[in-house]
């Protein structure tokens, strides 16, 4: 069932409720804080100016639009390599900080496409069909990409992922 076009209030509520989650998800993929902030704000602005025709999966839509914008900006800047970003610890215990560092290290071993798909599945809790729809590819492509990413992370981490 297709829901109606999102309203300004819908976008405002989504911004308040989901901005931090989307920010962290995009940061795991794009790995540049300024790039993520710009891309995410641009995606919200685009949603207000030219909203999608339905509000079935606005989180996924925002993720995809921000990801595209971020990648475009990244290419324009012509960065030579992805910078490693460790999410800031908010008074966490040392084990939690080490876990985040390890996740970032393992994600850094993946291609940008693999990172985006892994983050969409594990962090945004999207299933393979939803990810395939967001990226405009077949479900089998998503399954294969996830299998390759897991294998690469497993080899780099020395344990099951």
C-alpha positions in Angstrom: 0.0 0.0 0.0 1.4 3.4 -1.0 1.2 6.1 1.5 0.6 9.8 0.6 3.3 12.3 -0.2 5.2 13.3 3.0 4.4 16.7 4.5 6.7 19.3 6.0 5.7 18.1 9.5 6.7 14.5 8.4 10.1 15.8 7.4 10.5 17.8 10.6 9.6 14.8 12.7 11.9 12.5 10.7 14.8 15.0 11.1 14.3 15.2 14.9 13.9 11.4 15.4 16.2 9.9 12.8 19.0 12.4 11.9 21.5 11.0 14.4 20.9 7.4 13.2 21.2 8.4 9.5 24.3 10.5 10.2 26.0 7.5 11.9 25.0 5.1 9.1 26.3 7.5 6.4 29.5 8.1 8.4 30.2 4.4 8.4 30.0 4.4 4.6 31.4 7.8 3.5 33.8 8.1 6.4 34.0 11.9 6.3 32.0 13.9 8.9 31.8 17.1 6.8 30.8 15.3 3.7 28.1 13.3 5.6 26.6 16.5 7.2 26.5 18.3 3.9 25.0 15.3 2.0 22.4 14.6 4.7 21.3 18.2 4.9 21.1 18.3 1.1 19.0 15.1 1.2 16.5 16.6 3.7 16.4 19.8 1.6 15.6 17.8 -1.5 12.9 15.9 0.4 11.3 19.2 1.2 11.7 20.7 -2.2 11.0 17.6 -4.3 9.6 14.9 -2.1 9.3 11.4 -3.2 5.8 10.4 -4.4 5.2 8.3 -1.3 6.3 7.9 2.2 6.7 4.2 2.4 10.4 4.2 3.4 11.6 7.7 3.9 14.6 6.6 6.0 15.8 4.4 3.0 15.1 7.2 0.6 17.1 9.7 2.6 20.0 7.2 3.0 20.1 6.6 -0.7 19.9 10.3 -1.7 22.5 11.4 0.9 24.7 8.5 -0.2 24.5 9.6 -3.8 25.2 13.3 -2.9 28.1 12.3 -0.7 29.7 10.2 -3.3 29.4 12.9 -5.9 30.9 15.4 -3.5 33.6 13.0 -2.7 34.5 12.5 -6.3 34.5 16.2 -6.9 37.0 16.7 -4.1 39.1 13.9 -5.7 40.2 12.5 -2.4 43.2 10.2 -2.8 42.0 7.8 -0.1 39.2 7.2 2.4 40.0 8.6 5.8 39.5 6.4 8.8 36.9 7.8 11.2 36.2 6.4 14.6 32.9 7.3 16.1 33.4 9.4 19.2 33.0 7.6 22.5 30.2 9.0 24.7 31.5 7.9 28.1 31.4 4.3 27.0 33.5 1.6 28.6 36.8 0.7 26.9 35.4 -2.6 25.4 32.7 -0.7 23.6 35.2 1.8 22.2 37.4 -1.0 21.0 34.4 -2.7 19.4 33.6 0.5 17.4 37.2 0.8 16.4 37.3 -2.8 15.2 34.0 -2.3 13.3 35.5 0.8 11.6 38.6 -1.1 10.8 36.7 -3.9 9.2 34.4 -1.6 7.3 37.5 0.2 6.0 38.5 -3.0 4.3 35.4 -2.9 2.1 34.7 -1.1 -1.1 32.3 1.9 -0.8 29.5 -0.1 -2.3 30.1 -3.1 0.0 30.1 -0.7 3.0 26.9 1.0 2.0 25.1 -2.4 1.6 26.5 -3.8 4.9 25.5 -0.6 6.8 22.0 -0.7 5.2 21.5 -4.2 6.3 23.0 -4.2 9.8 22.7 -0.7 10.9 19.4 0.5 9.2 17.9 -3.0 9.6 16.8 -3.2 6.0 16.2 -6.6 4.4 17.8 -7.6 1.2 14.7 -6.9 -0.9 14.6 -3.3 0.5 18.3 -2.8 -0.1 18.0 -4.1 -3.7 15.1 -1.7 -4.3 17.0 1.3 -2.9 20.1 0.6 -5.0 18.2 -0.4 -8.1 19.8 -3.9 -8.4 18.6 -7.5 -8.1 18.3 -9.1 -4.7 20.9 -11.7 -5.8 23.4 -8.8 -6.3 22.8 -7.7 -2.7 23.2 -11.3 -1.4 26.4 -11.8 -3.3 27.8 -8.4 -2.3 27.0 -9.2 1.4 28.6 -12.6 1.1 31.8 -11.0 -0.4 31.9 -8.3 2.3 31.4 -10.8 5.1 34.2 -13.0 3.7 36.6 -10.0 3.4 35.7 -8.9 6.9 36.1 -12.4 8.3 39.5 -12.7 6.6 40.6 -9.4 8.0 39.2 -10.0 11.5 40.3 -13.6 11.9 36.8 -14.6 13.2 33.3 -15.2 12.1 31.3 -12.1 11.0 
